[in-house]
Amino acid sequence: MELCRKYMIDLTKTSVITPSPQHLTSSLVGTEIICVVLAGMLQNGKKFDSSRDRNKPFRFKIGRQEVIKGFEEGAAQMSLGQRAKLTCTPDMAYGATGHPGVIPPNATLIFDVELLRLE
């Protein structure tokens, strides 16, 4: 199990854009609803989604498979107020199928994510 977890984390590269404020930390659990703002791009820079552009935060529950594996794994490592870049390889995103009309097959996805709050 530990090897599997390391493998998954290694497939999702996270780089911090804005460190989390020291007095704010998250304790994400299986039933936690998290609220983020995000911009999702393909490796060529083409944007396919942006809650920032819609001016509406995106909410999802950790552990419910409501988002791709790489996004959930990366977001679960973040702290409140933190902004990070998540790079999700195809096997942690939409794989060989892609998402027709939006995400091509075998695409690596890049997300600019800011964790706003826990609900």
Backbone as a printed PyTorch tensor [residue, N CA C, xyz], in Angstrom:
tensor([[[  0.8250,  -1.1940,   0.0000],
         [  0.0000,   0.0000,   0.0000],
         [  0.8690,   1.2570,   0.0000]],

        [[  1.9190,   1.2830,   0.8130],
         [  2.7980,   2.4500,   0.8710],
         [  3.4800,   2.6740,  -0.4750]],

        [[  3.9170,   1.5940,  -1.1360],
         [  4.5520,   1.7170,  -2.4400],
         [  3.5630,   2.3070,  -3.4420]],

        [[  2.3260,   1.8400,  -3.3970],
         [  1.2870,   2.3450,  -4.2880],
         [  1.0660,   3.8360,  -4.0450]],

        [[  1.0030,   4.2520,  -2.7990],
         [  0.7890,   5.6620,  -2.4730],
         [  1.9530,   6.5120,  -2.9850]],

        [[  3.1850,   6.0400,  -2.7850],
         [  4.3460,   6.7840,  -3.2790],
         [  4.2770,   6.9120,  -4.7930]],

        [[  3.8970,   5.8400,  -5.4630],
         [  3.8060,   5.8290,  -6.9160],
         [  2.8030,   6.8770,  -7.3850]],

        [[  1.6530,   6.9410,  -6.7270],
         [  0.6330,   7.9040,  -7.1130],
         [  1.1170,   9.3310,  -6.8830]],

        [[  1.7580,   9.5740,  -5.7690],
         [  2.2500,  10.9210,  -5.4810],
         [  3.3280,  11.3140,  -6.4800]],

        [[  4.1960,  10.3710,  -6.8460],
         [  5.2430,  10.6570,  -7.8120],
         [  4.6630,  11.0210,  -9.1740]],

        [[  3.4900,  10.4670,  -9.5110],
         [  2.8800,  10.7590, -10.8000],
         [  2.2190,  12.1300, -10.8280]],

        [[  1.9440,  12.6770,  -9.6840],
         [  1.3570,  14.0090,  -9.5940],
         [  2.4130,  14.9350,  -9.0150]],

        [[  2.9770,  15.7470,  -9.8570],
         [  4.0090,  16.6650,  -9.3840],
         [  3.3320,  17.9510,  -8.9210]],

        [[  3.6650,  18.3660,  -7.7250],
         [  3.0960,  19.5830,  -7.1600],
         [  4.2130,  20.5840,  -6.9270]],

        [[  4.0560,  21.7770,  -7.4370],
         [  5.0100,  22.8260,  -7.1050],
         [  4.2250,  23.9840,  -6.5030]],

        [[  4.7580,  24.5210,  -5.4400],
         [  4.0690,  25.5820,  -4.7060],
         [  4.2570,  26.9070,  -5.4250]],

        [[  3.1570,  27.5800,  -5.6770],
         [  3.1990,  28.9240,  -6.2460],
         [  3.1840,  29.9230,  -5.1010]],

        [[  2.2610,  29.7400,  -4.1760],
         [  2.1620,  30.5780,  -2.9840],
         [  2.1400,  29.6720,  -1.7690]],

        [[  3.1050,  29.7840,  -0.8580],
         [  3.0820,  28.9350,   0.3320],
         [  1.8400,  29.2140,   1.1630]],

        [[  1.4040,  28.2020,   1.8980],
         [  0.2300,  28.3910,   2.7480],
         [  0.6000,  29.2890,   3.9200]],

        [[ -0.3400,  30.1290,   4.3420],
         [ -0.0860,  30.9220,   5.5440],
         [  0.1880,  29.9770,   6.7100]],

        [[  1.1650,  30.2950,   7.5390],
         [  1.5830,  29.3760,   8.6010],
         [  0.4760,  29.0870,   9.5990]],

        [[ -0.4210,  30.0240,   9.8240],
         [ -1.4750,  29.8050,  10.8070],
         [ -2.6700,  29.0370,  10.2330]],

        [[ -2.6730,  28.7820,   8.9250],
         [ -3.7730,  28.0530,   8.3030],
         [ -3.2700,  26.7330,   7.7360]],

        [[ -3.8100,  25.6450,   8.2080],
         [ -3.4760,  24.3420,   7.6390],
         [ -4.7590,  23.5800,   7.4100]],

        [[ -4.7140,  22.6360,   6.4990],
         [ -5.9020,  21.8340,   6.2270],
         [ -5.7490,  20.4710,   6.8650]],

        [[ -6.8600,  19.8490,   7.1420],
         [ -6.8650,  18.4670,   7.6180],
         [ -7.9140,  17.7450,   6.7950]],

        [[ -7.5710,  17.4610,   5.5450],
         [ -8.5270,  16.8950,   4.6150],
         [ -8.7960,  15.4390,   4.9530]],

        [[-10.0560,  15.1120,   5.0760],
         [-10.4750,  13.7490,   5.3630],
         [-11.4720,  13.3190,   4.3000]],

        [[-11.8450,  12.0500,   4.3070],
         [-12.6950,  11.4800,   3.2710],
         [-14.0240,  12.1700,   3.0400]],

        [[-14.5430,  12.8600,   4.0120],
         [-15.8480,  13.4900,   3.8410],
         [-15.7480,  15.0000,   3.6970]],

        [[-14.5550,  15.5290,   3.6530],
         [-14.3390,  16.9750,   3.5970],
         [-14.6970,  17.5230,   2.2150]],

        [[-15.4640,  18.5960,   2.1900],
         [-15.7150,  19.3150,   0.9400],
         [-14.6860,  20.4250,   0.8780]],

        [[-13.9460,  20.4810,  -0.2260],
         [-12.9740,  21.5550,  -0.3590],
         [-13.4070,  22.4860,  -1.4760]],

        [[-13.0370,  23.7260,  -1.3350],
         [-13.4070,  24.7660,  -2.2790],
         [-12.1170,  25.3710,  -2.8290]],

        [[-11.9750,  25.3280,  -4.1490],
         [-10.7630,  25.8200,  -4.8010],
         [-11.1310,  26.7430,  -5.9570]],

        [[-10.1650,  27.5290,  -6.3820],
         [-10.2380,  28.1630,  -7.6940],
         [ -9.1390,  27.5110,  -8.5070]],

        [[ -9.4190,  27.2880,  -9.7780],
         [ -8.4630,  26.5490, -10.5990],
         [ -8.4840,  27.0240, -12.0360]],

        [[ -7.3830,  26.7370, -12.7040],
         [ -7.2890,  26.8720, -14.1520],
         [ -6.6120,  25.5980, -14.6320]],

        [[ -7.2390,  24.9010, -15.5740],
         [ -6.6820,  23.6630, -16.1090],
         [ -6.2070,  23.8660, -17.5320]],

        [[ -4.9830,  23.3790, -17.8260],
         [ -4.3860,  23.5560, -19.1430],
         [ -3.7650,  22.2620, -19.6410]],

        [[ -3.6830,  22.1490, -20.9590],
         [ -2.9090,  21.0820, -21.5710],
         [ -1.4450,  21.5140, -21.5430]],

        [[ -0.5450,  20.5910, -21.8650],
         [  0.8870,  20.9370, -21.8490],
         [  1.2400,  22.0430, -22.8270]],

        [[  0.4720,  22.1850, -23.9050],
         [  0.7520,  23.2390, -24.8870],
         [  0.2260,  24.6080, -24.4430]],

        [[ -0.3550,  24.6630, -23.2290],
         [ -0.8450,  25.9210, -22.6820],
         [ -2.3090,  26.2090, -22.9640]],

        [[ -2.9640,  25.3630, -23.7750],
         [ -4.3840,  25.5760, -24.0860],
         [ -5.2320,  25.3180, -22.8460]],

        [[ -6.0080,  26.3260, -22.4590],
         [ -6.8570,  26.2230, -21.2770],
         [ -8.1160,  25.4340, -21.6320]],

        [[ -8.4690,  24.4590, -20.7790],
         [ -9.6960,  23.6960, -21.0080],
         [-10.7360,  23.9350, -19.9200]],

        [[-10.3480,  24.5490, -18.8230],
         [-11.2900,  24.8320, -17.7390],
         [-10.7100,  25.9360, -16.8650]],

        [[-11.5940,  26.7690, -16.3160],
         [-11.1320,  27.7990, -15.3930],
         [-12.2810,  28.3110, -14.5360]],

        [[-12.2570,  27.9500, -13.2770],
         [-13.2340,  28.5230, -12.3500],
         [-12.8810,  29.9890, -12.0950]],

        [[-11.6140,  30.3510, -12.2950],
         [-11.2000,  31.7540, -12.1650],
         [-11.9410,  32.6150, -13.2030]],

        [[-11.9630,  32.1370, -14.4560],
         [-12.6360,  32.8860, -15.5210],
         [-14.1390,  32.9830, -15.2760]],

        [[-14.7200,  31.9580, -14.6950],
         [-16.1570,  31.9600, -14.3950],
         [-16.4610,  32.7400, -13.1200]],

        [[-15.3950,  33.1020, -12.3950],
         [-15.5270,  33.8110, -11.1170],
         [-16.4200,  33.0380, -10.1450]],

        [[-16.2450,  31.6990, -10.1710],
         [-17.0350,  30.8330,  -9.2980],
         [-16.1430,  29.6890,  -8.8180]],

        [[-15.9040,  29.5940,  -7.5170],
         [-15.0700,  28.5080,  -6.9890],
         [-15.6560,  27.1330,  -7.3180]],

        [[-14.7770,  26.1470,  -7.3490],
         [-15.1520,  24.7590,  -7.6220],
         [-15.1110,  23.9860,  -6.3110]],

        [[-16.1630,  23.2120,  -6.0350],
         [-16.2570,  22.4390,  -4.7900],
         [-16.3150,  20.9540,  -5.1220]],

        [[-15.6280,  20.1470,  -4.2930],
         [-15.7270,  18.6960,  -4.4300],
         [-15.3680,  18.0280,  -3.1170]],

        [[-15.7870,  16.7700,  -2.9980],
         [-15.5040,  15.9900,  -1.7910],
         [-14.2980,  15.0980,  -2.0340]],

        [[-13.3520,  15.1460,  -1.1200],
         [-12.1890,  14.2690,  -1.1670],
         [-12.6630,  12.8340,  -0.9340]],

        [[-12.1260,  11.9090,  -1.7140],
         [-12.4220,  10.4920,  -1.5220],
         [-13.6670,   9.9940,  -2.2300]],

        [[-14.3290,  10.8380,  -2.9950],
         [-15.5660,  10.4420,  -3.6840],
         [-15.3700,  10.2390,  -5.1840]],

        [[-14.1580,  10.3670,  -5.6670],
         [-13.8320,  10.2250,  -7.0890],
         [-14.6540,  11.1800,  -7.9600]],

        [[-14.8370,  12.3940,  -7.4640],
         [-15.5610,  13.4220,  -8.2140],
         [-14.6510,  14.1560,  -9.1880]],

        [[-13.3450,  14.0010,  -9.0120],
         [-12.3490,  14.6300,  -9.8830],
         [-11.3180,  13.5730, -10.2560]],

        [[-10.4540,  13.8970, -11.2070],
         [ -9.4200,  12.9330, -11.5970],
         [ -8.4810,  12.6540, -10.4230]],

        [[ -7.8630,  11.4830, -10.4600],
         [ -6.9880,  11.0410,  -9.3610],
         [ -5.8880,  12.0460,  -9.0540]],

        [[ -5.2180,  12.5230, -10.0840],
         [ -4.1010,  13.4360,  -9.8730],
         [ -4.5050,  14.7380,  -9.2100]],

        [[ -5.6710,  15.2600,  -9.5900],
         [ -6.1530,  16.5060,  -8.9920],
         [ -6.4870,  16.2810,  -7.5250]],

        [[ -7.1820,  15.1870,  -7.2330],
         [ -7.5410,  14.8990,  -5.8390],
         [ -6.3000,  14.6600,  -4.9830]],

        [[ -5.3670,  13.8660,  -5.5010],
         [ -4.1420,  13.5610,  -4.7500],
         [ -3.3460,  14.8370,  -4.4720]],

        [[ -3.2330,  15.7000,  -5.4710],
         [ -2.4970,  16.9500,  -5.2860],
         [ -3.2020,  17.9100,  -4.3500]],

        [[ -4.5120,  18.0930,  -4.5420],
         [ -5.2760,  19.0130,  -3.6950],
         [ -5.2770,  18.5580,  -2.2410]],

        [[ -5.2860,  17.2500,  -2.0190],
         [ -5.3010,  16.7120,  -0.6520],
         [ -4.0080,  17.0210,   0.0980]],

        [[ -2.9460,  17.3490,  -0.6150],
         [ -1.6650,  17.6830,   0.0140],
         [ -1.5380,  19.1740,   0.3130]],

        [[ -2.5080,  19.9580,  -0.1120],
         [ -2.4240,  21.4090,   0.0460],
         [ -2.9430,  21.8650,   1.4010]],

        [[ -2.5800,  23.0820,   1.7530],
         [ -3.0530,  23.7320,   2.9730],
         [ -3.9320,  24.9150,   2.5920]],

        [[ -4.7820,  25.3300,   3.5080],
         [ -5.6420,  26.4840,   3.2590],
         [ -4.8140,  27.7000,   2.8610]],

        [[ -5.2790,  28.4000,   1.8380],
         [ -4.5940,  29.5960,   1.3820],
         [ -3.4360,  29.3290,   0.4410]],

        [[ -3.0830,  28.0820,   0.2520],
         [ -1.9440,  27.7390,  -0.6000],
         [ -2.3640,  27.7360,  -2.0640]],

        [[ -1.4480,  28.1520,  -2.9220],
         [ -1.6390,  28.0900,  -4.3710],
         [ -0.5360,  27.2030,  -4.9200]],

        [[ -0.9110,  26.2450,  -5.7660],
         [  0.0600,  25.2810,  -6.2720],
         [ -0.2100,  24.9530,  -7.7320]],

        [[  0.8170,  24.4530,  -8.3860],
         [  0.7020,  23.9500,  -9.7550],
         [  0.7340,  22.4330,  -9.6670]],

        [[ -0.3250,  21.7800, -10.1430],
         [ -0.4000,  20.3210, -10.1470],
         [ -0.2090,  19.8360, -11.5750]],

        [[  0.7240,  18.9190, -11.7760],
         [  0.9470,  18.3130, -13.0810],
         [  0.4950,  16.8690, -12.9980]],

        [[ -0.5310,  16.5240, -13.7580],
         [ -1.1300,  15.1860, -13.7000],
         [ -0.8170,  14.4220, -14.9820]],

        [[ -0.0980,  13.3220, -14.8480],
         [  0.2230,  12.4750, -15.9920],
         [ -1.0500,  11.7820, -16.4770]],

        [[ -1.0570,  11.2610, -17.7120],
         [ -2.2740,  10.6610, -18.2580],
         [ -2.9070,   9.5920, -17.3680]],

        [[ -2.0940,   8.7500, -16.7300],
         [ -2.6790,   7.6980, -15.8980],
         [ -3.2600,   8.2440, -14.6010]],

        [[ -3.0170,   9.5060, -14.2810],
         [ -3.6370,  10.1460, -13.1210],
         [ -4.7000,  11.1550, -13.5780]],

        [[ -4.9600,  11.1610, -14.8990],
         [ -5.9560,  12.0780, -15.4650],
         [ -7.0010,  11.2590, -16.2360]],

        [[ -7.0780,  11.4390, -17.5550],
         [ -8.1010,  10.7600, -18.3590],
         [ -7.5540,   9.6090, -19.1890]],

        [[ -6.2470,   9.3240, -19.0650],
         [ -5.6530,   8.1550, -19.7040],
         [ -5.7590,   8.1410, -21.2200]],

        [[ -5.7930,   6.9180, -21.7690],
         [ -5.8090,   6.7120, -23.2200],
         [ -7.1230,   7.1630, -23.8560]],

        [[ -8.1690,   7.2840, -23.0650],
         [ -9.4790,   7.6880, -23.5850],
         [ -9.5740,   9.1950, -23.7620]],

        [[ -8.9790,   9.9430, -22.8460],
         [ -9.1460,  11.3890, -22.8530],
         [-10.5640,  11.7450, -22.4540]],

        [[-10.9730,  12.9380, -22.7750],
         [-12.3540,  13.3930, -22.5590],
         [-12.7630,  14.0270, -23.8850]],

        [[-13.4550,  13.2470, -24.7360],
         [-13.7280,  13.6720, -26.1170],
         [-14.1910,  15.1220, -26.2400]],

        [[-13.5440,  15.8150, -27.1640],
         [-13.8710,  17.2060, -27.4280],
         [-13.1910,  18.2140, -26.5210]],

        [[-12.5640,  17.7090, -25.4380],
         [-11.9370,  18.6260, -24.4800],
         [-10.4900,  18.2340, -24.2030]],

        [[-10.2800,  16.9850, -23.7840],
         [ -8.9530,  16.4820, -23.4120],
         [ -8.5570,  15.3800, -24.3920]],

        [[ -7.4470,  15.5350, -25.1130],
         [ -7.0260,  14.4740, -26.0320],
         [ -6.5300,  13.2380, -25.2790]],

        [[ -6.5000,  12.0850, -25.9470],
         [ -5.9700,  10.8750, -25.3120],
         [ -4.5280,  11.0850, -24.8460]],

        [[ -4.1810,  10.4510, -23.7440],
         [ -2.8160,  10.4590, -23.1910],
         [ -2.2710,  11.8580, -22.9100]],

        [[ -3.1370,  12.7540, -22.4760],
         [ -2.7210,  14.1350, -22.1990],
         [ -2.2550,  14.2940, -20.7540]],

        [[ -1.1550,  15.0230, -20.5930],
         [ -0.7160,  15.4670, -19.2730],
         [ -1.4130,  16.7960, -19.0190]],

        [[ -2.0250,  16.9250, -17.8420],
         [ -2.7840,  18.1250, -17.5070],
         [ -2.0700,  18.9340, -16.4340]],

        [[ -2.1670,  20.2390, -16.5400],
         [ -1.5360,  21.1450, -15.5800],
         [ -2.6280,  22.0270, -14.9790]],

        [[ -2.6580,  22.0770, -13.6580],
         [ -3.6580,  22.8720, -12.9510],
         [ -2.9770,  23.9040, -12.0660]],

        [[ -3.4690,  25.1240, -12.1200],
         [ -3.1010,  26.1790, -11.1800],
         [ -4.2530,  26.2000, -10.1770]],

        [[ -3.9870,  25.7970,  -8.9310],
         [ -5.0380,  25.5970,  -7.9320],
         [ -4.7510,  26.4140,  -6.6800]],

        [[ -5.7880,  27.0280,  -6.1400],
         [ -5.6890,  27.6960,  -4.8420],
         [ -6.7740,  27.1360,  -3.9300]],

        [[ -6.3650,  26.6430,  -2.7630],
         [ -7.3090,  26.0800,  -1.7950],
         [ -7.8870,  27.2220,  -0.9630]],

        [[ -9.1690,  27.5130,  -1.1740],
         [ -9.8220,  28.6460,  -0.5180],
         [-10.3590,  28.3230,   0.8650]],

        [[-11.0890,  27.2020,   0.9580],
         [-11.7190,  26.8750,   2.2460],
         [-12.1590,  25.4200,   2.2860]],

        [[-12.4420,  24.9730,   3.5100],
         [-13.0110,  23.6510,   3.7640],
         [-14.4350,  23.8740,   4.2380]],

        [[-15.3390,  23.0270,   3.8130],
         [-16.7460,  23.1780,   4.2140],
         [-17.2270,  21.9180,   4.8960]]])
